[in-house]
Amino acid sequence: QGVIEDGALEVSLSIDEITLKDLFPGLDKTFAISLRGQDVQGIDTMGDGYLLLQDGDIGDGRVSAALHEGAVVLCRVYHGEDGLHLQHTDGTESQVDPEHDDFKLLGRYAGHINRHGLFQAPGTVYTEHALNGATVTTT
C-alpha cells in the first residue's frame, strides 16, 4: 500500500505487485515458473506455487529442475558422452538424451515459493552474501 522512506509512510496506490528484483535486488538471471496443480519431485510445492530457477551453465553435480516425461523433477545433473546422468532426490538415477522430446532442462534450482513462504536453495546467493539456507516466510 505504500513505501516507508526516511521514517515516513508514503501511501501509494500504484504499488500493486512485488517482483523478485524488488525482494532481492542482487538476483541475476533468476526467473520463476508458475506451478498450477503440478507437484515437483523433491520439494513440497503443495501442488501450487512457483519454482525459482537460474539461467546459465549447469555444471556437474548442480541441483537443477527438469521436465522429464511430463513431470517436474529436481535432480543433480552430470554430463557424459552418452547424454545426461540424473540423480533424483528420491535416490533413483536415470540416463537421458537432452535432445529427446520428453526432456527439457529448465534451469539451476534457486528455491521455491508455496503457501508457507519463500524457500531458498542452500548456498544460493541472492545478495552480496549467501544466506546459508535461510527461509523467508509470510505470516
Secondary structure, DSSP 8 states (H G I E B T S, - for coil): -EEEETTEEEE-TT-----HHHH-TT--SEEEEEEES--EETB--TTEEEEEEE-S---TTEEEEEEETTEEEEEEEEEETTEEEEEETTS-EEEE-TTSTTEEEEEEEEEEEETTEEEE-TT--SSSS--TT-EEE--
